C-alpha cells in the first residue's frame, strides 16, 4: 500500500480502517530523517497494513498533543481507529517488520 500523509484535519479518517502505523516526525529531526526511508521501505513490502507519515509542525499540533507525543520519531499503531501500541526512537527494518507481525498475530 502506498505511503499516506496525514495532518490534524484528516488524521481520524486516515486511521479508521485496519492496522495502521503512523510515523510522527519532523524535518529538523535527524533520527526522523534516518527512519523515514526505513518506514517507506517496509510500507513497500507489507501490503495489508496502512503506513502514514505525520509531520509535526506549526499547523499540526493537536494530534500529537492528543496522543502525548513528546519524543520523535514515534510510531503509533492503530487498529480500526483505536490506539493499540506505541514505540519511540529509531528502529531498523527488521524490528519494524517483527513488530508488525506481532501486531497482526494479536488481532
C-alpha positions, 0 to 999 in steps of 0.5 A: 500500500502506498505511503499516506500523509496525514495532518490534524484535519484528516488524521481520524479518517486516515486511521479508521480502517485496519492496522495502521502505523503512523510515523510522527516526525519532523524535518529538523529531526535527524533520527526522523530523517534516518527512519523515514526511508526505513518506514517507506521501505517496509510500507513497500513490502507489507501490503495489508497494513496502512503506513502514514507519515505525520509531520509535526509542525506549526499547523499540526499540533493537536494530534500529537498533543492528543496522543502525548507525543513528546519524543520523535520519531514515534510510531503509533499503531492503530487498529480500526481507529483505536490506539493499540501500541506505541514505540519511540526512537529509531528502529531498523527494518527488521524490528519494524517488520517483527513488530508488525507481525506481532501486531497482526498475530494479536488481532 
